[in-house]
Amino acid sequence: MKIAIPRERRENEKRVAASPDTVKKFVGLGAEVIIETGAGTLSSFQDQDYQDAGASIAADEAAALKDADVILKIQRPLTDAEGGPDELALMKSGATLIAQLAPLQNREQVAAYAAAGVNAVAMELVPRISRAQSMDVLSSQSNLSGYKAALDAASEYGRAMPMMMTAAGTLAPAKAFIMGVGVAGLQAIATTRRLGAIVTATDVRAATKEQVESLGAKFIMVETDEAGEDAGGYAKEMSDDYKKRQAALVFEHIKKQDIVITTALIPGREAPILVTDEMLAVMKPGAVIVDLAVEAGGNVTQSKPGEVVKTANGVTIIGHRNVPSRLASDASSLFAKNLFNFLTPQIDKETGALAVNWDDEIIQGSALTRDGKIVHPQLIEGGN
């Protein structure tokens, strides 16, 4: 089995889908690993590191992909319509592509995988079951996003975060408010707490209250009988009545906050607005907001993808793209391990060949195409 890892070509992407550690493990399982030259450079992995782990280095992407049975990537392949190169055209029919493919937002590209005979697997659709925790790229990358968001906020905030008692006087601690308590939110809570802030948090899922309090933060939430999560454990969109009451609660609370980090995402949907123009208008001058959902439409009305902007009343809004990529080495190592953990059970231990168990719950939840056909229930006509 030949496994290829090309260089990522999308803008703001510094990660790579294999680390020298996972290359060594794949080679130990009998696989041949081909790395496109320079694929790991932006993640601090050199070609020599991969060669020392047992990989061969290809001169370009075409050479890396042409005979590959499995292609591991971070992001979906580039297309001609996006300015190219057309990466799918470099893959042979029958190859298996495993990456974050954003299939619900790019259905036409899923159809292209099927037409090309490429068996595509979307890592972000791996079911949230205990057996698949070590394969969960959303969690591994969100964990780093939450950490980096807290550091970005501290960097832009023009004051010290912890309480400081000095001979010249006492400085009050910063107040941080985390909106959305998934993996990113929990790490943001932990990191802002470590930096010395007084932290509060909110989420539509009542079950997160205990997690928030276990980290030493205070949980604030509208009382409701509505369930804030779906069967997969993800946050879901709430009723208009809930949104109205939540907005009123946040409006009063956000006036007093120095740092706000928003993390709310709904799979396959545009991110919900959590911080409105009215809320921004009553925030303190010098306050900082980090919008981790900016690429999905944003949780903050005035955030802009890839920009740090300042409102008329002096609130800074940070909208960095691809936050995990800003910690490229660690993000790559974790993503690569997720991919290794996903692929290993699908490798025949006797022959070292790819032997996908299409009846496996994990495969059924994440496979988009197979043998020239679209197979994922959400992408087949009538699916949702």
Residue, then its C-alpha position, 0 to 999 in steps of 0.5 A: m500500500k502506497i500512502a501519499i502526503p502532498r503539500e497543502r496548497r490552500e491559503n493560510e494552511k501551514r499544517v501537514a497530514a503526516s508527522p515523522d512519528t506517524v510515517k515511522k508507524f505506517v512503515g512499520l505496518g508495511a506501507e510505503v509512504i511518499i511525501e511531497t518535497g517541502a510538505g512539512t516545512l511550515s510545520s517544522f518537519q524537514d524532508q530529512d526527518y521524513q526520510d529518517a522515518g522511512a519515507s521517500i520524497a517526491a519531487d512534486e505533487a504529481a509524482a507523490l499522488k500518481d500511484a498512491d492507494v491512500i492520500l492523506k490531506i488536511q484540507r479538501p483538494l484544490t479545484d480549477a475553479e479555485g485557481g488550481p492546480d486541480e489536485l483531484a485530477l492527479m489521483k488515480s481511480g480507486a484511490t482513497l482520499i482522507a481529509q477534512l472535506a467540508p462535504l455539506q458545503n461542497r456537494e459538487q466536489v463530492a460528486a467530482y470525487a465519485a466521478a473520478g472513482v476516488n473513495a473519499v472520507a471526511m474526517e469531520l464526520v467521524p461519529r462521536i463514539s468512544r471508539a473513535q475519540s482518538m480519531d476526532v480531528l475536530s476535537s484535537q484541532s479545536n483544543l489548540s484553537g481555544y488555547k491560541a484564542a486566549l493567547d491572541a486575546a491577551s496579546e491584543y488586550g492593553r492591560a495585564m490579565p491577572m490581579m497584581m498587587t504592587a507597591a504602587g497599587t493593585l491592578a484588578p484582574a481581567k474578566a473573560f467571557i467564553m461563549g460556547v463550551g465545546v472543546a475550544g471553549l473549555q480550553a479557552i476557559a482553562t487558558t484564560r484562568r491560567l493567565g489570571a482572568i476571572v472567567t464566566a462561560t455560557d452554552v446552550r447545553a445545560a450538561t456543560k455547566e459541570q465542566v465549566e465549574s470544574l475548571g473554576a469558571k462560573f456558568i451563566m445560562v437561560e433556564t429552559d426545557e429545550a435540549g441544546e444538543d443533538a444526538g451526536g452531542y453537538a450544539k443545535e439551533m435554539s428557538d427564537d424565544y430562547k435566543k431572545r432571552q439569551a440575548a438579553l442575558v448576554f447584553e447585561h453581562i457583556k457590558k462588564q467584560d474585558i475579553v470575550i471568546t466566541t466558539a459556537l458552531i453548528p455542523g453544516r450550518e452558518a455560525p449563530i450570531l452571539v454578539t450583536d451591534e447593540m452588545l458591541a456598543v455597550m462594551k468597554p473601550g479596550a475590550v477584546i473579542v476573539d471570534l473563532a467562528v469567523e470563517a463559518g459566518g462569525n458569531v460577532t456581527q462586525s468580525k471580518p475573516g482574516e482581520v483584526v478590526k476595531t469598533a467605533n467605541g474601541v472594542t477590538i475584534i480578532g478574526h484570524r483564519n485557520v487558527p489551528s494552523r497558527l500552531a502548525s507543528d503541534a496541530s499537524s502532529l495531532f491531526a496526523k495521529n488522528l489519521f493514523n488511528f483512523l486508518t490503522p484498523q483498515i489495514d490488513k495485518e497480514t498483507g499490509a494492504l488497505a482492507v476497508n470494512w465498509d460495514d464499520e460504524i465509523i466508516q459508514g459515518s464518514a465515507l462520502t463516496r465508494d466505487g464511483k457512487i455517493v454513499h453518505p446518507q446526508l448527501i444522497e437525495g432525501g438525506n438531511 
